[in-house]
Amino acid sequence: MHLLTKGFMEDYPCWYAHGELFVPDESMKEHVVGSTSSASRMHEVGNENSNPYRNMVMDAMRMCEGNVRECPIVEEEPNSDAARFFDLLRDSDEPLWDGCTNHSKLSAVAQVFTIKSDHGLSEVGYNKIIEWARSILPEGNRLKENFYAAKSMMKPLGLGYQKIDICPNFCMLYYLENAEMTECMTCGHSRYKPRTGRGKTLVAYKKLRYFPITPRLQRLFMSPRTAEHMTWHQSHHAVDGVMVHPSDGEAWKHFNSMHPHFSAESRNVRLGLCTDGFNPFGSFAAPYSCWLVILTIYNLPPGICMRPEFMFLSMVIPGPSSPGRNIDVCLRPLIDELTQLWSSRALTYNISRKQNFVMRAALMWTINDFPAYGMVSGWSTHGKLACPYCMENNKAFTLTNGGKASFFDCHRRFLPHNHRYRKNRKDFFVGRVENDVAPPRLSGEELFDVVSEYGEIVFGLQSGKQKFPGFGLTHNWVKRSIFWELPYWKTNLLRHNLDVMHIEKNVFENIFNTVMDVKGKKKDNIKARLDVALFCNCKNMELVCDGSRVAKPRASFVLEKNAQLLVYKWLKSLCFLDRYASNISRLVNTEECRLYGMKSHDCHVFMQTLIPLAFCDLLPKGIWDALTEISHFFRDICSSKLNVDHIERLEKNIVETICKLEMIFPPSFFDSMEHLPVHLPFEVKVGGPVQYRWMYPFERLDITVAMTFIIKCFYFYFNVFN
């Protein structure tokens, strides 16, 4: 009926709106309408290598030269943001004056900005230099007349950020309705430092740097190739029962079913959030904890999804102390923008479809190490109730002599009801028969109802210890996380990820240090043996008293000295392919029988590849089998292509593997890190491959680049890289 009344669309030889790929034709390149015509003609004469400042604009916009030259017919006028981008491209090719061949309008401004940044020129000094330069340049030159005009010209690059003053004790932000306050309304700390000398500028004690994400998300749709990739998650052919991307997981599909209006637009953006602390001055400097908040985009295909160029630095939280649970105060601007991207939306120009559309975005989950998990989720990851899945239903206990929480014999409840380990009274907790079932996993709606019962807390480092009634006994909640303010957060199946990278590293270190009897790091010490006598039925591991001497018998899982030396010499002789692993042989000290400086990836390689080889024929077969099983578990769960049936088998097998370890090692061996692998297969089945949900790609980001954004101005940064 529509075709009969309206007719068919004119000038529509390529059915791009119906999925047909556009193939540019020579006759079509000149037929570009609207405000992009001049920019399109300008792109035709461009050359990839002729103008580094043009490349600077492309890099900032996440585009390439070929993408712009291949722009098809524009059926709709670009919005104001896209038009400013095309104007900036024109400035990169427009000569500084007629006949100038060395500088363009953009390159001149960028280089002067570099000088200002390098030498700390004031705005007045900048304007004086520009005034002098314009006086000696030919008449009619296009150099911007002052700092304000130049800054306005560079603004479309999106290189700016917001400086938000924050209380040094993380009590509050001087933001929105509190922007004009001069002292903290919680602790009374002054906002500004005392004035010294004749300076009139007020300097805040602490500033938060916030980088808005909406403009950067919009620019992903300004390149035909990038915009096409932004819909890959919906257009790719998914094989039933096989997961290669988060879009193949249950969490993504559940979100689509709960929010059909959001999933109906394939260009809507799915995000992941990572936060981590580091010392920008190096590990040997004074303690300083600076925190970065990074967002990554999951719409993209596996080949480019976790690349650094698609990880957006969103926030820099200054030190010197960690914000701890007060990180919610710092996250306020980001949560407000995410809420706006969900409800108010953002008008975005999609050049691949040649139309404006209303973009929305949703945060799928957060990615953190275990301590930061507690900071962002609100569930404390310390003590007996550290597990965020078992919560108050676990059976962890405090060691009498060790004084730490132990998750020993907390895993038989995950076994089938008829499993033989459930009735074993000898090899686990002495005299205990396990009849309980696995604790239930609460849904997002159920958790929201629980946290809603707890009141608000007063944020701030000086606000004292505020504990809800029953903390450490019936729950481990320390706050109601700010993420619950997102309208869709309680409908997410997976809200916070357990970091496989750090779990694997901690499990490896406990195994290696204990088996190799590393002094100060092993889990088999005097206190551990005293606890063995209390909780286990292992007479051969109990301390032996001989008059005034107390002897600790060598356990079956500990290698003898000559066997330890043999392992270290073998490690010293190892060589790996380039880019597979670091030179582990350089970390081996055969004289002291120690490994020094093992990084997370070194532990990753050792855990999955070397443990079965290193201890083969040196340990009893039962112990070697258990260590090989845990090694293969991490190898399989870290696969980039996963089969759902195989993951379900891993979910069953890992429980039995941990039970085997409980029959070997003392209770002090089993901290929360040895317990969490039980829940990893569930997260893989729900969230997809771990490569998209662990800390490796975020920790590999060059931290010095992040600090350059703060110490240097953005314009100098992009000029150096071009």
Secondary structure, DSSP 8 states (H G I E B T S, - for coil): -HHHHH---SS--S-GGGT------HHHHT---GGGHHHHHHHHT--TTT-HHHHHHHHHTT--HHHHHT-----S---HHHHHHHHHHHHHHSBSSTT--S-BHHHHHHHHHHHHHHHT--HHHHHHHHHHHHHHS-TT----SSHHHHHHHHGGG----EEEEB-TTSS-B--GGGTT-SB-TTT--BSB----TT-----BS-EEEE--SHHHHHHTTSSHHHHHHTTHHHHS---TTEESSGGGSHHHHHHHHH-HHHHTSTTSEEEEEEEEEE-TT-TTSS---EEEEEEEE-SS-TTTTT-GGGEEEEEEE--SS--GGGHHHHTHHHHHHHHHHHHT-EEEEETTTTEEEEE-EEEEEEE--HHHHHHHHSB--SSTT--TTTGGG---EE-TTT-SEE-TT-SGGGS-TT-GGGG-SSSSSTT------------HHHHHHHHHTS-----STTS-----TTBTTTB-B----GGGGSTTGGG-S--EE--HHHHHHHHHHHHHHHHTT-TTT-S-SHHHHHHHHHH---GGGS-EEETTEEE----TTS--HHHHHHHHHHHHT----TTTS--GGGGEETTTTEE----HHHHHHIIIIIHHHHTTTTS-HHHHHHHHHHHHHHHHHT-SSEEHHHHHHHHHHHHHHHHHHHTTS-GGG--HHHHGGGGHHHHHHHH--GGGSSSHHHHTS-HHHHHHHHHS-HHHHHHHH-
